[in-house]
């Protein structure tokens, strides 16, 4: 395995671990996810939505990237780019519409920008 392929696989596995960390946080402590966003849960549906979107979806993405990191690097890199550009488009629009966001959102924007490039 050449150095570039090892580096690429390592990067994809790093991103997979980020997805996994987000998923586990959402499954185990959905209230904390809401707190980071400055929200309070007003119903069980809020926890359900956090666990499904931040938990289940990120867990599925983590699993896909783990597999793709070894078998389909180009596909995995394309997926990471599409995923992060989608978030960045939404964040930039929101910054224009609402102004500056919390430090939590700014940190994730930086992470997403790095992952995109």
Secondary structure, DSSP 8 states (H G I E B T S, - for coil): --HHHHHHHHHHHHHHHHHHHHHHHHHH-HHHHHHHTT----SHHHHHHHIIIIIIIHHHHHHHHHHHHHH-HHHHHHHHHHHHHHHHHHHHHHHHHH----HHHHHHHHHHHHHH-
